[in-house]
Amino acid sequence: MDPVQDVLIIGGGIAGLSLASALAERRGSGAGIVLAEAEPALAHHTSGRSAEQLIPSYGPAPVRELTAATVAGLLDPSPAPPRPLAWPSRMVLVGTAAGLRAEAVPGLRQLSRPALVELCPELASSPPEEVAGGLLDDTSVRTDAGALVAWHRARAAAAGVRILTGAPVTAAAPDGEGWRAAVGGQEVRVRRVVVAAGAWADEVAGRFGAAPLGLRPLRRTAALVRLAKPLAPDHPMVVAADSGWYYRRAGDGALVSPSEAVPSEPCDAQPVREDVEDLVARLNTVTSLGATGIERAWTGLRTESPDGVPVCGFDPEVPGLLWLAGQSGYGFQTSTAMARAAADLLGDGAVGPWCSRETAAALDPVRFRTEQPLS
């Protein structure tokens, strides 16, 4: 009979892989850790379709704290990877005066319209009533999503983590202090389970007896488009303050997105070409980018919790089941800090220095199990 494993991580995207890497590093070994990914390849769904921009000013306060810690870790990783995982790359929010006021958070630098146009000349043609100025984030960084995924996988595998692909978890039953789980046609006996299954997290957790958290997969599309004139190498990412669209330099073209958030069933999401075509027309109205065609488009599912804050913590009703889910559009930018916090919880039950006590409480799934008082 196979020995009982200590931890089964379900999900081979950035959340699961970064946890496998962090957990092995914390222990000094990956023995007793199994990572199971349902698809034939790791990072197949949302993690393989990232915009590759980490923005410390983006998201609610707990996300911003986790992002700052993640960015610091990726700019100075140890041990050093073969090539950089992240590097400075500014981001600027643009919009109406009211829209910019609504998005202002500490760390953003206000730009007048003339200063914004000097930084982003293509916005000179934008209607002043739509683009009154900007908010600049100098702490934003670009990441190489493929390199980061490969780095975590290599670290985990080298430490002895058992990585299974094409291995969906189809059933589970209690077994003493843990479970017997059907994983890709084989049985795995395990003490503790981490649900890092993205859009499928509620469904997978249910196989272990956990009630759903109410996670919502939301479709978001991105595309590579050709430009009449390439953007400067140091051109910042430009994001509409109302989240209506964004673009950033990508070689001689641009990566663009309508930033839609359309509810979806868990699936291998595919782009709606009309959405991208409408966005290109919109950008050519607001800017002088001169986007001339769509080279490639893709769609991912951003899985959001009911309150918009990611989930990291043990289920209060199912002992030994840890949620690492609901990252929404913050998956890569919170991944290092979330993984280290989860590794600490699996290690000694308390979050270490990777986030404050307030943020740890904000991430705890117990918040969705508390009955609200009657009004």
N, C-alpha and C positions, 0 to 999 in steps of 0.2 A: 504494500500500500504506500502511495506517495506520502511524504511527510506533510504535516500541516504548515502552510505558509503563514507568514505574519500579516502581510498587507496585500490586498488585490486592488490595484488602481484600474478603474474601468474608464477608458478613454485615452486615445493616443494623440490628442491635440496638444497645444501649448500648455494647457493646464496640467494634464496628466504627465506629460514628459518632463516639465519643469519640476513637478513634485517628485517624480522618480529620481531625478538628478539631485535635488536638494535633500531628499530623504537618505539616499545612499551616501551623500557627502556628510550629513549629520552623524550617521552611524559609523562611517568609515568602511561600509560594505553594503552591497545590494542584496546579500543573501536573504532569502525569505520574502522578497518583494517580487510580485508579478504584475506586469502591466498588460492589459488586454485591450486591443483595438478591434472593433467589428469589421472595419474595412481592410482590404488587402494591403493598404499602405497607410503609414502614419500621417497625421496632419492632412487628411484628405478633404475634410469639409471646411469649416470656417477658418481654421488655423492656416490653411493653405491659400487663403484668399484675403490676406491682410493688406491694409493700406500702408503698413510699415512706417507709421509715424506715431511716436509716443509723445503725448502732450500733457505736461504736468498741470496745466490750467484747465483741463477738460474733465468734466464730470462732477459729481457731488463730492463733498469734503473727504469722506473716507477713500474714495477713488483717487483723489489728488494726492493724498498722503501716501498711498500705496504706489502710485506712479512715481513720485519723487524717489522713493526707496528703490524701485525697480530700475529707474534710469541711472541712479548712482551705481548700482550693481553691474549694469551692462556696460557702462563707460569704463569701469575698472574691474573686469572679471578676474577671478582667480580659481584655477590657473588660467593663464592667457590662452585664448583660442587661436587657431591658425590665421584667422582674419578678424577684423573688428566686428563686434556685434551691434554697435551703435555709434553714432557720431552726431555732433551738433547740426541742427537743421531747423531754422526758425519757422514759426507759424504766426499768421496774422488773421484775426477775426475782422470782418468788414460788415458794415451795415448801417442802419439808421442810428441816430443818436440814442433813441429809446432802446433799440435792440442791443446796442453796445452797452448801455447802462445795465440792462438785464443780465448780461453775461460777464460783467466785470468781477474779477476775483483778484486777491493779492498776487502780485508777481507779474501782472500784465501791464505793459507800458502804452499809454494812450498816444495815438497818432492823429494829427489833424489830417484833413483831406489832402492838402499839399504834400505833407510828409508821407502819407500813404502812397500817393501817386509817384513820388520820387522813388519809393521802394518798389512799387509794382506799377510800372508805366502803363501796362495794359488796362488799368482801371481808370485812366484819364477820360475815357469815353463813357464811363458809367454815369447814370443819372445821379446828380448830387442828392436828390431826395431819397435814393436807395442806398447810396454809399457815401455817408457823411464823413467817415473817418475809419480808424481801425484801432485794434488792441493787439500789441505785439508780444508774443511769448518767446523770449530769448533762450529759454531753458529747454525748448522742444528738441527732440532728437529723431533722427531716422534710424531704422533698424533693418537688418537683413534677416527677414523672417526665416528663410530657408537655412541660413547659417546658424541661427539661434536654435531652431528645431534640431538640426544635425548635431550641434554642440551638446544639447541636453541628452539626446539619444546616445551619443558616444560616451558621455560621462556615466550615464546609467548602465549601459552595457558593460563598460570596462569594470564597473564596480560589482558586476554580477547580477544585476536586475534581469529577470527573465521577461523578455518582450515578446508578446504573441500578437500577430496580425491575422486578419481574417478570422477573428475569434470573438464573435458576439457572445454576450452572457445571456443565455436564453431561459435559465431557471436557477433557482436557489432554494435551499431548504436549511433550516436550523440544524446544527450538528454540535451538540455540546456547548462550548463557549464561542462557537463561530458558525460557519456555514459550509455546506457542500454546494458548489456552484458549477453549473454546466457552462463551460467556456470553450467555444469553438469545437465542440465534439468531444471534449475531454472533461474529466471531473477535477476540480481544484478544491481542496479543503483549505479554508482560510479563517483566520481569527477576526480580521478587521477588513472593512471594505471602504474604498474611497470612490464616490460617484463623481467623475469628471467627464461626463458623457455629453456635454453641450446640450443641444436641442432635445436629446433623448434622456436627460438626467432624471426627470420625474418618472418616466416609464421604467428605466433601469432600477431606480431606487425602490419602486413598487415591488419588484421581484424579491426584494429582501425584507418586505413588510413595512416599508416607510410610506407614509401618506405624502401625496404630492405637495410641492411648495407653491404651485401655481405659476411655474416658469412659462414664459411666452417666447417662442421663436419668432423673430422679426426679420423679414427679408431686407437685405441691403446690397445694392449693385455697384460695381465699379467697372471702369473701362479705360483702355489705353487709346488715346486719340492722337492724330497728327495735327501739328500746328503750322500756321503760315510762317512763323519765325520762332526758333527755339527760345525757351526761357533761359535766363542767365544761370550758371551753375549754382550760385548762392541764393537764388530766388526762393523766398519763403513759401510754404504751403499757405494757400488762401482758403479760408472757411467762412461761409456766410453765417452771420450771427444767429439767424433764424434756423440754422441747420438745413437750409434748402439745397445746398450744394457745396462741393469743395473741389479744388484742383491743386496739383503739385507737379513740379518738373519730373519727367521720367525720360531720360535720354534726350532725344530731339523732340519728343512729344510731351504729353501730359497724362497723368492718371487723374481721372475725374469721377465724381460720384454725385448722384442726386440726393444721397443721404436719406433715402426713403426708409420707412419702418413699417412694412406691410406684414400683418400677422400671417403666419404660415404653419402648416403641419411640419413636424420633423421630417426632413427629406434632403435629397441631394439637390439643392436649389439651383435653378437655372435662370439666367437673366431674361428680362423682358426688353427686347430690343427697342421698343417704342419709348421706354423710359429713358434710355441712353440717348436716343435721337432727340427727344424733347430737351434733355439737359444740354446737349451740344448747341441746339438752337438758342437756349436761354443764355448760355455762356457767351455766345457770339453777339447777343444783344447787350449784355451787361459789360463785356470786355472787348478788347481788340485782339484776343488770342488768335482768332482766325482758325478755329478747329475745323478741319476739312474732312475728317473721316474717322471711322471706328476701326481700330486694328484688332482689338480683342475685348470681350466683355465677360464678366463673371459675377456670380452672386453668392453671398454667404448668409448664414442665419445667425443673427445676434440674439442670444437667448437672455431675456431680461427677467429679473425677479419682480414681484409685485410692487416693491418700493424703489426699483431702479438701482439698488446697491447689490454688489456681488454677494455670494454666500460662501462662507468658509467656517465650518464648525461641525461638531457632532450632532446628529439627530437626537432630540431630547426623548424620543420614544423608542428608538431602535438602538440599543447599545452596540457600539463598535462600528456604526455606519457614519462616515464623515462626508459631508457635502462639500464639493469644490465646483461651484456651478454659478450660473446667472451672471457671467462676466459681461454680458451685453457687448458693447463696442469697446470694452476696456481690457480684453483678454491679454494681448501682448503687453500692454503698458502697465498692467498690474502683476504680470505672471511671476516675476522673481520674488516679490514681497509676499504674494499670496502663497506661493509654494513653500517658502521658508516658514510662514506662519502655520501652514498645514502640517509641515514636518515637525514643528515644535509641538503642535497639538497631539500628533501621533507619538511623539517622543515622551513628553512628560505632562501633557495635558494643559499646558499654558503657553500662550503666544509670547515669543521672545521679543527682541528689540526691533522687529521688522515693522511693527505698527503700534500705535498707542492703545491704551486700554479702551478708550472711547471707540476707536475704529474696530477693534476686535469685537466689541459688543454689537456694533452696527452690522458686522458680517455674520453674526451668529444666527443660525436658522431657527433658534428658539423664538425669534421675533414673529415668526409666522404661525407658531403653535399657541400663542397666548390669546386667550379669549378676551375680546374687547368688552368693556362694560356697556350695559344697555343705556341708551340716552333717554 
